[in-house]
C-alpha cells in the first residue's frame, strides 16, 4: 500500500499571514488592524431584510447564479454606478464572496501552466488562488509612493503562456486607484496579447480625495474579455455573509456559475435577500457618508503612524495603509510585526505577504475598517512607540 500524503499543490499553499496575525492578536487580546474584518455596523435595512427572508422561508438552495432580486439589483447597480450593461439572467453570478468569485473564475478560465500577471503589492488570496489552480503568477512591481508602472513593465513579463492579468482597484494593500490612463494601458495590452482581465473591484465605494471609480470593462473592446468581480462584504460590513458576484459575457458566466455550484452550491439564501434590499433601499447619502467616515479614519491613522515614526503612504482608496517599518527591530517584516504587537498590542500584516521578493521586508499594512472607538484605542497604543523613543 502506498504512503498517504497531501497533494502536490498543498505544499505550495500556506495560511494567509493576515489570518496568522489575527490569531496572534487574539492571544494578547490586542487591537486587530491586520484583517479587514470590517467591524463597523451593518445597515439596518440589510439586517432587517435578511431577518424577514429567514422568517419568510428563504432558507433553501437558490439558483446557482443567485436569487432573482439580487441579480436584478446588481444589474441595476452595474448600469448606474459602473456604466456596465449585463443581463441578470445570463451574465451575473452571485458567489460565496468576491474571493469565491475569483476562485471560480480562475477554475473556469485558467489552464495548468497558464501565466497570470499580478501587480504587486498584491492581495495574497489572488496569488494563492492562481497557484491553487496550477497556473503560474508573474509580477509587475508598482513603484512607491504613487504605485505607478509603465507599458514597458507589462511587456517585460508577457510570454506566449500568458493568459490573464489581474487588476485590483482600489487595491488591497496599497490603496492604489488605477487612473483611466493606466487602465487604458492595461486594456491595450490585454487586447494586443489576447488576455482575460480579472478585475477585483470589491472596494469600489471606498474612494477619497474626489476620485471616481472606473471599471476597466467600460473601455473599448474590454467587455468581452473582462470578468468584473465585486461584492458587498466591505460596503455593508458583512464580511462573514459571503455575498459576492461576477459580471461577464454569458459564455464565461456559464462556466463560472458551474464552478460556483460545484464548490459552494450557492451563497446563503436569506443573506442574498438582505443584500438585495440594501442595494435597493440605501441611497447616495449612504455611500457619501461611507467615503467621508473612512477618510476620517484614514487621516487619523496616517497622522498617528507619522507621529510615531512609521511613515505612511496615504491610500487613495480601500481601507488599508502601508507604512515604513524600517525603524522597528527585526530582519523581516514578520519580526517587525511581532515586535509591534508585543510592545503596543496592535496587530498588523507583514509587508512580505504582499511581494514575491524582499521589497516588503520594511513594510507593515494597517487596516482601519474599525469602529471609531477601536481605532482610537489602536492609535493610543501606537503612541507607546513615540514614548519609548523619547525615553
C-alpha atoms as one frame of an Amber mdcrd trajectory, in Angstrom:
protein
   0.000   0.000   0.000   1.354   3.401  -0.954   2.177   6.044   1.596  -0.542
   8.618   2.203   0.366  12.236   1.503  -1.098  15.617   0.694  -1.481  16.699
  -2.911   1.471  18.402  -4.591  -0.435  21.690  -4.753  -0.986  21.607  -0.975
   2.730  22.083  -0.476   2.529  25.411  -2.279  -0.259  26.888  -0.164   0.395
  28.438   3.249  -2.024  30.043   5.665  -2.518  33.721   4.983  -0.330  35.990
   7.117  -3.464  38.077   7.600  -5.110  35.205   9.453  -1.885  34.288  11.252
  -1.571  37.791  12.702  -5.244  37.805  13.671  -4.646  34.652  15.723  -1.565
  36.217  17.340  -3.645  39.288  18.168  -6.270  37.186  19.916  -3.581  35.635
  22.102  -2.650  39.008  23.587  -6.172  40.479  23.387  -4.856  43.265  21.208
  -6.465  45.555  18.649  -6.619  43.836  15.272  -5.560  46.189  12.484  -4.420
  43.169  10.472  -7.506  41.537   8.974 -10.048  43.544   7.002 -12.930  42.195
   9.088 -14.884  45.467   8.832 -16.133  45.943  12.395 -18.380  48.884  11.532
 -22.190  48.468  11.897 -24.310  46.645   9.311 -27.004  48.935   7.814 -30.350
  48.256   9.459 -32.046  47.897   6.059 -29.736  44.982   5.254 -30.120  43.272
   8.649 -33.898  43.518   8.743 -34.324  42.271   5.177 -32.220  39.189   5.958
 -34.311  38.537   9.061 -37.531  38.873   7.045 -36.164  36.466   4.452 -35.464
  33.859   7.114 -38.977  34.215   8.549 -40.451  34.051   5.035 -38.769  30.695
   4.445 -35.951  31.684   2.092 -33.643  29.098   3.644 -33.162  26.568   0.846
 -30.803  26.310  -2.093 -31.074  29.105  -4.636 -30.402  29.069  -8.344 -26.691
  28.505  -8.824 -26.330  32.106 -10.030 -28.274  33.610  -7.122 -31.788  34.791
  -6.287 -33.761  36.865  -8.795 -33.990  40.053  -6.671 -30.243  40.206  -6.055
 -29.191  39.505  -9.636 -31.509  42.223 -10.894 -30.391  44.709  -8.232 -26.758
  44.029  -9.136 -27.566  44.589 -12.814 -29.144  47.948 -11.963 -26.214  48.954
  -9.786 -23.745  47.988 -12.547 -25.694  50.136 -15.004 -25.895  53.204 -12.772
 -22.590  53.093 -10.904 -20.181  51.169 -13.157 -21.717  52.136 -16.529 -21.891
  48.447 -17.474 -24.785  46.589 -19.080 -25.132  42.945 -18.031 -28.094  40.599
 -18.423 -29.134  39.476 -14.910 -30.438  36.185 -16.320 -27.290  35.182 -18.207
 -24.283  37.281 -17.218 -24.325  37.761 -13.445 -23.351  35.038 -10.977 -23.818
  35.552  -7.244 -20.975  33.802  -5.434 -19.668  32.970  -1.970 -17.918  36.306
  -1.583 -15.608  38.060  -4.031 -12.914  35.565  -3.057 -15.208  32.744  -4.173
 -15.917  34.667  -7.366 -12.199  34.950  -8.115 -11.629  31.243  -7.438 -14.498
  30.141  -9.669 -13.361  32.467 -12.458  -9.855  31.026 -12.199 -11.227  27.476
 -12.388 -13.335  28.369 -15.402 -10.717  30.259 -17.415  -7.198  29.144 -16.474
  -5.354  26.003 -17.513  -2.442  24.410 -15.640   0.736  26.216 -16.634  -1.015
  29.381 -17.807   0.740  32.545 -16.670  -1.216  35.279 -14.895   0.178  38.775
 -14.338  -0.205  40.279 -10.861   0.603  43.828  -9.857   2.482  43.885  -6.578
   1.965  44.638  -3.790  -0.745  42.051  -4.403  -3.574  40.603  -2.347  -2.372
  37.217  -1.120  -5.613  35.406  -1.939  -5.191  36.380  -5.598  -1.719  34.854
  -5.646  -2.670  31.663  -3.820  -5.824  31.139  -5.870  -3.747  31.285  -9.053
  -1.358  28.756  -7.576  -4.228  26.552  -6.361  -5.460  26.041  -9.938  -1.894
  25.244 -11.073  -1.460  28.483 -13.007   1.783  30.458 -12.724   1.953  34.016
 -11.318   4.250  36.605 -12.848   4.767  40.036 -11.352   4.826  43.715 -12.232
   6.147  45.651  -9.241   4.439  49.006  -8.718   6.731  51.865  -7.758   6.055
  53.707  -4.485   4.923  56.231  -3.420   2.422  56.555  -6.278   2.472  52.837
  -7.141   2.964  53.563 -10.833   4.064  51.357 -13.731   4.793  51.673 -17.438
   3.752  49.888 -20.608   7.314  48.518 -20.794   6.859  46.919 -17.371   3.945
  44.927 -18.786   5.766  43.922 -21.944   8.735  42.611 -19.957   6.663  39.918
 -18.232   4.341  38.754 -21.027   5.023  35.479 -22.835   3.207  33.058 -25.138
   1.932  31.335 -21.970   0.319  34.481 -20.510  -3.466  34.117 -20.358  -4.715
  36.762 -17.928  -3.905  39.863 -15.914  -5.381  40.763 -12.511  -6.435  44.321
 -11.702  -7.460  45.287  -8.163  -8.713  48.871  -7.983  -8.988  50.316  -5.403
  -6.223  47.985  -4.321  -5.521  45.928  -1.258  -2.976  46.505   0.301  -1.679
  49.729  -1.294  -4.908  51.699  -1.674  -3.908  52.477  -5.273  -6.698  53.632
  -7.559  -5.803  52.962 -11.188  -6.315  56.042 -13.359  -8.151  55.992 -16.681
  -4.794  56.360 -18.429  -3.341  53.376 -16.570  -6.425  51.272 -17.243  -6.107
  52.271 -20.893  -2.535  50.915 -20.946  -3.718  47.649 -19.432  -6.664  47.431
 -21.828  -4.462  47.990 -24.875  -2.005  45.407 -23.565  -4.771  42.844 -22.937
  -6.292  43.335 -26.399  -2.957  43.029 -28.216  -1.989  39.850 -26.375  -5.445
  38.257 -26.236  -5.689  38.202 -22.430  -8.518  37.893 -19.960  -8.731  40.633
 -17.333  -9.840  39.572 -13.864 -10.762  42.807 -12.105 -11.447  42.809  -8.365
 -13.483  45.915  -7.535 -14.637  44.992  -4.022 -13.521  48.409  -2.654 -15.223
  50.427  -5.418 -17.131  52.641  -2.952 -14.082  53.413  -0.791 -12.581  56.340
  -2.697 -11.042  59.549  -1.357  -9.820  62.949  -2.478 -12.517  63.360  -5.124
 -11.606  60.274  -7.150 -14.190  58.324  -9.145 -14.310  54.589  -9.731 -13.643
  53.352 -13.273 -14.426  49.765 -14.322 -11.980  48.577 -16.965 -14.779  46.664
 -18.715 -16.188  50.029 -19.858 -13.129  50.720 -22.031 -13.340  49.948 -25.775
 -13.058  46.259 -26.597 -12.852  45.181 -22.952 -16.326  43.937 -22.065 -15.940
  40.560 -23.778 -12.610  39.773 -22.122 -13.211  41.194 -18.613 -14.541  39.351
 -15.570 -15.746  42.080 -13.207 -15.673  40.842  -9.608 -17.150  42.623  -6.613
 -19.460  42.141  -3.645 -20.922  43.718  -0.539 -18.736  42.323   2.249 -16.947
  45.640   2.698 -19.629  48.120   1.640 -22.271  46.755   4.030 -19.796  45.492
   6.703 -20.906  41.876   6.207 -17.597  40.110   5.626 -18.965  36.941   7.229
 -22.038  36.776   4.984 -20.050  35.866   1.853 -22.032  37.640  -0.854 -20.039
  38.457  -3.980 -20.600  38.280  -7.714 -19.104  38.180 -11.180 -20.333  40.088
 -14.209 -19.077  38.902 -17.587 -20.008  37.797 -21.057 -22.567  34.980 -20.913
 -20.088  32.443 -22.305 -17.761  32.920 -19.335 -20.589  33.353 -16.809 -21.990
  29.921 -17.614 -18.744  28.169 -16.702 -18.144  30.392 -13.651 -21.651  29.519
 -12.436 -20.944  25.825 -12.852 -17.836  26.004 -10.679 -19.622  28.158  -8.117
 -22.279  25.450  -7.873 -19.632  22.733  -7.622 -17.599  24.499  -4.915 -20.276
  26.269  -2.867 -23.724  25.265  -4.245 -24.917  28.815  -3.577 -24.343  31.845
  -1.414 -26.519  31.904   1.761 -30.108  32.368   0.588 -31.587  34.762   3.190
 -28.437  36.874   3.186 -28.739  37.328  -0.572 -32.170  38.871   0.056 -30.670
  41.147   2.704 -28.070  42.457   0.270 -30.676  42.924  -2.460 -32.692  45.129
  -0.102 -29.601  47.125   0.825 -28.835  47.899  -2.811 -32.450  48.883  -3.430
 -33.067  50.976  -0.319 -29.794  52.741   0.510 -29.446  55.996  -1.386 -26.473
  58.152  -2.377 -26.198  59.649   1.115 -25.178  56.248   2.498 -22.221  56.000
   0.120 -21.275  59.643   0.637 -21.194  59.070   4.395 -19.145  55.900   3.885
 -16.464  57.800   1.993 -16.457  60.669   4.489 -16.295  58.362   7.504 -13.468
  56.260   6.127 -11.492  59.300   5.028 -11.550  60.498   8.635 -10.380  57.068
   9.796  -7.613  57.125   7.191  -6.420  60.572   8.220  -6.403  59.697  11.931
  -4.345  56.553  11.443  -1.955  58.120   8.917  -1.344  61.015  11.290  -0.655
  58.678  14.208   1.700  56.482  12.214   3.655  59.505  11.034   3.888  60.845
  14.596   5.411  57.609  15.923   7.925  57.255  13.092   6.121  54.729  10.894
   5.869  56.921   7.814   2.669  56.116   5.967   1.656  56.161   2.320  -1.889
  57.620   2.386  -4.172  55.409   0.277  -6.415  56.826  -2.444  -8.947  54.064
  -1.920  -9.834  50.884   0.029  -9.116  50.951   3.786  -5.521  49.883   4.300
  -2.339  51.842   4.936   1.153  50.655   4.087   3.780  52.150   6.374   7.568
  52.214   6.560   8.626  49.996   9.464  12.388  50.255   8.941  12.880  51.858
  12.370  11.461  48.776  14.111  13.847  45.975  15.133  13.891  42.744  13.151
  15.343  41.387   9.917  11.969  40.549   8.387   8.591  42.239   8.247   7.162
  39.374  10.318   9.657  40.075  13.098   8.780  43.764  12.940   5.064  42.996
  13.084   5.536  40.738  16.089   7.638  43.401  17.845   4.876  45.961  17.293
   2.255  43.533  18.607   4.347  42.769  21.694   5.071  46.432  22.505   1.714
  48.006  21.686  -0.868  45.240  21.343  -1.667  46.363  17.786  -1.700  43.662
  15.110  -0.646  44.413  11.534   0.256  42.355   8.462   3.918  41.893   7.479
   4.729  43.516   4.145   6.372  40.347   2.851   2.864  38.905   2.480   2.287
  41.242  -0.487   5.506  40.865  -2.502   7.227  37.918  -4.159  10.680  39.356
  -3.374  12.232  41.250  -0.451  10.650  44.637  -1.219   8.161  44.246   1.629
  10.592  43.481   4.436  10.372  47.006   5.893   6.638  47.472   5.330   3.614
  46.827   7.532  -0.042  47.011   6.460  -2.639  48.546   8.790  -6.410  48.164
   8.338  -8.694  50.980   9.530 -12.075  49.332   8.926 -12.761  49.596  12.647
 -15.206  51.361  14.895 -14.045  54.823  15.954 -13.589  53.550  19.498 -11.325
  50.661  18.477  -9.341  52.764  16.025  -8.758  55.448  18.654  -7.635  52.741
  21.090  -5.193  51.426  18.496  -3.811  54.917  17.934  -3.371  55.421  21.685
  -1.468  52.150  21.881   0.727  53.068  18.923   1.768  56.215  20.780   3.795
  53.927  23.045   6.379  53.779  20.255   6.869  57.565  20.430   7.096  57.471
  24.204   9.647  54.663  24.048  11.770  56.630  21.546  11.642  59.711  23.805
  13.000  57.731  26.753
